[in-house]
Structures are given as structure tokens and as C-alpha cells.
Amino acid sequence: MADHDDPYRLSGRYLDIMIAGWWDHHGAAVAEALRELPPGSGPVVDAGAGGGQGTRLIARTLPDVPVLAVEPSPVLVAVLLSRAADDPGLRARVTVDGDDLLAADLPDRIGGMVMANLIGHFSPHERDRLWEDLAPRLAPGAFVLLNLPRPTEPEPVERSRMSEVTVGGRTYVGWAGAEPAGPERLTWHMTYQTCEGDRVLSSDEVHYDWWTVSEAGLRAETAPHGLTVVPHGPAEADLYKIIRES
């Protein structure tokens, strides 16, 4: 496992339950794309797998395909590995890699990749390295499916409640806001609260940088690597397939 500053060291205990809403809204569009992947072309990679929400969707949609779940956060790997080990249907098919995607031991040939809510963790230079590495690994007809979370340009994001989940007698609330931090970059300011009735039992503040990229920018940076960008699904999902040109 590569050493790195884990941005989810504090927020990891909240992230899996709070990201579930994204999968509820957009999981059908992701599954639709997965069904377009060529059969028998190699494992599908869940990059930035988090606690495994997407990993479960991939395994459920493609029941005969092995899945490589890549997640560098030790906190989230604990959730991911437990989820995979506890489900007989996942235990035999899901391999967990605890490295960053740029350092992960990827197979020479992959049948597709999902990168949900991940791309902003990579700088433009790192993305260039990523496309260079992935392009020759993609099997014919395979693609990378990713989303471009808004905003796709550095602009202020007013602080708002992003998620609220009740488990037992406690409610977990997430707040988010952002400000520009230079060209192509935002700094997100997150607050995660544990509440019981009107009482706030705990509150964690998290700040992290996020690299913005637009659809035009994505096209420009992938084209030199022989990759084509194709929108997928409803516009609100902001999903794109990165396809290797034949």
C-alpha cells in the first residue's frame, strides 16, 4: 500500500452512507453503461471504490466478471474489504487493491473501468499519466466510465447540506462548500456531524483540494492518447465514456 496523506482519515466513517444517495440516483445509468462492455474482455476495475457501493453494482450487473476494486484510503478499505468478504457473491470475485490508482497493480488487459467521483483527485499532470497508462490496457470495445462533478470550473460553491442519514437513534449530517484555489482547482470545506435529536454529539471539519475539469478539457487531454469522450446517460449524471479509438 502506497504511503499518502489520506483525505478521508476523518470523513471515511461517514462517506459510505452519505455517497449511497449518488448511487441511488445514478446507479441505473452506470449499470446501463456496464452492460455495453464487451463480454469476456478481462476484469472490470472499480477505481476509487470507497466502501464498495459501485463494486456491488458492477458485480450485480456483470455476474460473471471479476472485479478489481482499487481504494487507497485505509479507512475505506476496511469497509470495502469487509463488505466483499461478508458477501459470498463478492468474496470469490472481488480483489481489493489498497494502492492509489497510479500505483495500483493493474492487469495488462482490462474489460472496463468505473471512476465515480474520483477524477478531481488527480492533477492535470497525473491525469496525463493516467490516460497514457490506461489506453493500451483497454480491451477492444472497453471504456472508462467517469463523471465530471460540478462545478467544472473554479467558482465558489455556497455552503449547503449535502446529505442526511439516520441510523438508529442518531442522524449523520454532511455540509459542503467550496472556493477557488487557483487555476483548475477548488478547495472544499466539509463538515460532518453526528446528531441525536437537537444535540450535536460530534463535528469533524475536513478540507481538501479538488482539480476541476470540463468536458472540453477532458476531450483535449485524452485525444493525444487515442481516446474519445462520449457522453452517457441523463445530463444531470455528468457521465462520460472514455473509449479507445479502434
C-alpha positions as CSV (number, residue, x, y, z in Angstrom):
1,M,0.0,0.0,0.0
2,A,1.5,3.4,-1.0
3,D,2.1,6.0,1.7
4,H,-0.1,9.1,1.2
5,D,-2.0,11.7,3.1
6,D,-5.4,10.2,3.4
7,P,-8.1,12.9,2.7
8,Y,-10.7,10.5,4.2
9,R,-8.9,9.9,7.5
10,L,-11.7,11.8,9.4
11,S,-14.6,11.6,6.9
12,G,-14.2,8.0,5.9
13,R,-16.6,6.8,8.6
14,Y,-19.3,8.9,7.1
15,L,-18.6,8.6,3.4
16,D,-20.1,5.2,2.6
17,I,-23.6,6.1,4.0
18,M,-23.5,9.6,2.5
19,I,-22.4,8.6,-1.0
20,A,-25.2,6.0,-1.2
21,G,-27.6,8.7,-2.4
22,W,-25.4,9.3,-5.5
23,W,-25.6,5.6,-6.4
24,D,-29.4,5.6,-5.8
25,H,-29.8,8.5,-8.3
26,H,-27.3,7.4,-11.0
27,G,-26.7,3.7,-10.5
28,A,-29.2,2.8,-13.3
29,A,-27.2,4.9,-15.8
30,V,-23.9,3.3,-14.6
31,A,-25.4,-0.2,-15.0
32,E,-26.7,0.6,-18.5
33,A,-23.1,1.5,-19.5
34,L,-21.7,-1.6,-17.9
35,R,-24.0,-3.8,-19.9
36,E,-22.3,-2.3,-23.1
37,L,-18.9,-3.6,-22.1
38,P,-17.6,-6.4,-24.3
39,P,-18.0,-9.8,-22.6
40,G,-15.0,-11.9,-21.7
41,S,-12.6,-9.0,-22.1
42,G,-11.0,-9.1,-18.7
43,P,-11.7,-7.8,-15.2
44,V,-13.6,-4.5,-14.6
45,V,-11.8,-2.1,-12.4
46,D,-13.7,0.0,-9.8
47,A,-11.2,2.9,-9.3
48,G,-11.6,4.9,-6.1
49,A,-14.0,2.2,-4.9
50,G,-14.6,3.7,-1.5
51,G,-16.6,1.4,0.7
52,G,-17.8,-0.6,-2.3
53,Q,-21.1,0.9,-3.4
54,G,-20.0,0.8,-7.0
55,T,-18.2,-2.5,-6.6
56,R,-21.5,-4.2,-5.6
57,L,-23.3,-2.6,-8.6
58,I,-20.6,-3.8,-11.0
59,A,-20.7,-7.4,-9.6
60,R,-24.5,-7.4,-9.7
61,T,-24.7,-6.1,-13.3
62,L,-21.9,-8.3,-14.6
63,P,-22.4,-11.5,-12.7
64,D,-19.6,-13.5,-14.4
65,V,-16.9,-10.8,-14.5
66,P,-14.1,-10.5,-11.9
67,V,-13.8,-7.1,-10.3
68,L,-10.7,-5.3,-9.1
69,A,-11.6,-2.6,-6.5
70,V,-8.8,0.0,-6.1
71,E,-9.0,2.2,-3.0
72,P,-6.1,3.8,-1.2
73,S,-7.8,5.1,1.9
74,P,-7.2,2.7,4.8
75,V,-10.4,3.7,6.4
76,L,-12.5,3.0,3.3
77,V,-10.5,-0.2,2.5
78,A,-11.7,-1.6,5.9
79,V,-15.3,-1.0,4.8
80,L,-14.7,-2.3,1.3
81,L,-12.9,-5.4,2.3
82,S,-15.4,-6.3,5.0
83,R,-18.3,-5.8,2.5
84,A,-16.6,-8.1,-0.1
85,A,-15.7,-10.8,2.5
86,D,-19.1,-10.8,4.0
87,D,-21.0,-11.5,0.7
88,P,-20.4,-14.9,-0.8
89,G,-21.2,-13.5,-4.2
90,L,-18.4,-10.9,-3.9
91,R,-15.9,-12.9,-1.9
92,A,-14.9,-15.1,-4.9
93,R,-14.9,-12.3,-7.5
94,V,-13.7,-9.1,-5.9
95,T,-10.0,-8.4,-5.4
96,V,-9.1,-5.3,-3.3
97,D,-6.0,-3.3,-4.0
98,G,-5.1,-0.7,-1.4
99,D,-2.9,1.5,-3.7
100,D,-3.6,4.7,-5.4
101,L,-4.8,4.2,-9.0
102,L,-1.5,5.5,-10.4
103,A,0.4,2.9,-8.3
104,A,-2.0,0.0,-8.4
105,D,-1.1,-3.3,-10.0
106,L,-3.5,-3.2,-12.9
107,P,-3.8,-6.2,-15.3
108,D,-2.4,-5.7,-18.8
109,R,-5.8,-6.1,-20.2
110,I,-9.0,-4.7,-18.6
111,G,-12.6,-5.1,-19.7
112,G,-13.6,-1.6,-18.4
113,M,-13.2,0.8,-15.6
114,V,-15.6,2.8,-13.4
115,M,-14.2,6.1,-11.9
116,A,-17.1,7.5,-9.9
117,N,-16.4,10.9,-8.1
118,L,-12.7,10.4,-8.5
119,I,-11.2,12.4,-11.3
120,G,-10.7,15.6,-9.3
121,H,-8.2,13.9,-7.0
122,F,-5.7,13.9,-10.0
123,S,-3.8,17.0,-11.2
124,P,-3.6,17.6,-15.0
125,H,-0.1,16.0,-15.0
126,E,-1.4,13.0,-13.1
127,R,-4.3,12.6,-15.5
128,D,-2.0,12.7,-18.4
129,R,0.0,9.8,-16.8
130,L,-3.3,8.0,-16.2
131,W,-4.6,8.2,-19.8
132,E,-1.1,7.1,-21.0
133,D,-1.2,4.1,-18.8
134,L,-4.9,3.1,-19.3
135,A,-5.2,3.5,-23.1
136,P,-3.1,0.4,-24.0
137,R,-4.8,-1.7,-21.3
138,L,-8.3,-1.2,-22.5
139,A,-9.6,-4.3,-24.4
140,P,-11.3,-3.6,-27.8
141,G,-14.7,-2.0,-27.1
142,A,-13.9,-1.4,-23.4
143,F,-14.0,2.1,-21.9
144,V,-13.5,4.1,-18.7
145,L,-16.8,5.4,-17.3
146,L,-16.4,8.6,-15.2
147,N,-18.4,11.6,-14.0
148,L,-17.3,15.2,-14.0
149,P,-18.8,16.6,-10.8
150,R,-19.9,20.2,-10.9
151,P,-18.6,22.8,-10.9
152,T,-16.2,22.0,-13.7
153,E,-14.5,25.4,-13.4
154,P,-13.1,27.0,-10.2
155,E,-16.0,29.0,-8.8
156,P,-17.5,29.5,-5.3
157,V,-19.9,26.9,-4.1
158,E,-22.3,28.1,-1.4
159,R,-22.2,26.0,1.8
160,S,-25.2,23.7,1.9
161,R,-26.4,20.5,3.4
162,M,-25.3,17.7,1.1
163,S,-26.6,14.6,3.0
164,E,-28.5,13.5,6.0
165,V,-28.8,9.9,7.0
166,T,-30.4,8.4,10.1
167,V,-29.2,5.2,11.6
168,G,-30.9,4.0,14.8
169,G,-31.3,7.0,17.1
170,R,-28.6,9.1,15.5
171,T,-28.5,11.3,12.4
172,Y,-25.4,11.9,10.3
173,V,-25.3,15.2,8.5
174,G,-22.9,16.4,5.9
175,W,-22.3,20.1,4.8
176,A,-20.2,21.2,1.9
177,G,-18.9,24.5,0.3
178,A,-16.0,25.4,-1.9
179,E,-13.9,28.3,-3.0
180,P,-11.4,28.7,-5.9
181,A,-7.8,27.8,-5.1
182,G,-6.1,28.8,-8.3
183,P,-6.5,27.7,-12.0
184,E,-8.4,24.5,-12.3
185,R,-8.6,23.9,-8.6
186,L,-11.1,24.2,-5.7
187,T,-10.8,23.8,-2.0
188,W,-13.7,22.0,-0.5
189,H,-14.7,22.7,3.1
190,M,-16.7,19.8,4.6
191,T,-18.4,19.4,8.0
192,Y,-19.6,16.0,9.2
193,Q,-21.9,16.0,12.2
194,T,-23.3,13.2,14.4
195,C,-26.6,14.3,16.0
196,E,-29.0,12.9,18.5
197,G,-32.3,14.9,18.4
198,D,-31.2,18.6,18.6
199,R,-27.8,17.8,20.1
200,V,-24.7,17.7,18.0
201,L,-22.6,14.9,19.5
202,S,-19.5,15.4,17.3
203,S,-18.4,17.5,14.4
204,D,-15.5,16.9,12.1
205,E,-14.1,19.6,9.7
206,V,-12.3,18.4,6.5
207,H,-10.7,20.5,3.8
208,Y,-9.3,19.1,0.6
209,D,-8.2,20.2,-2.9
210,W,-10.1,19.2,-6.0
211,W,-9.0,19.6,-9.6
212,T,-11.7,20.7,-11.9
213,V,-12.0,19.5,-15.5
214,S,-14.7,20.3,-18.1
215,E,-15.9,18.2,-20.9
216,A,-13.8,20.2,-23.4
217,G,-10.8,19.8,-21.2
218,L,-11.3,16.1,-20.9
219,R,-11.6,15.8,-24.7
220,A,-8.4,17.8,-25.1
221,E,-6.3,15.8,-22.6
222,T,-7.5,12.3,-23.7
223,A,-7.2,12.8,-27.5
224,P,-3.4,12.6,-27.7
225,H,-3.7,9.1,-26.1
226,G,-6.1,7.8,-28.8
227,L,-9.1,8.1,-26.6
228,T,-12.5,9.5,-27.4
229,V,-15.0,11.1,-25.0
230,V,-18.7,10.1,-25.4
231,P,-21.5,11.4,-23.0
232,H,-23.6,8.8,-21.4
233,G,-27.0,8.8,-19.7
234,P,-29.0,11.8,-18.5
235,A,-27.3,15.2,-18.5
236,E,-27.7,15.5,-14.7
237,A,-25.4,12.5,-14.1
238,D,-22.5,14.1,-15.9
239,L,-21.3,10.7,-17.0
240,Y,-18.8,10.1,-19.9
241,K,-17.3,7.1,-21.5
242,I,-13.6,7.3,-22.4
243,I,-13.3,4.9,-25.4
244,R,-10.1,3.7,-27.0
245,E,-10.2,4.5,-30.7
246,S,-10.0,1.5,-33.0
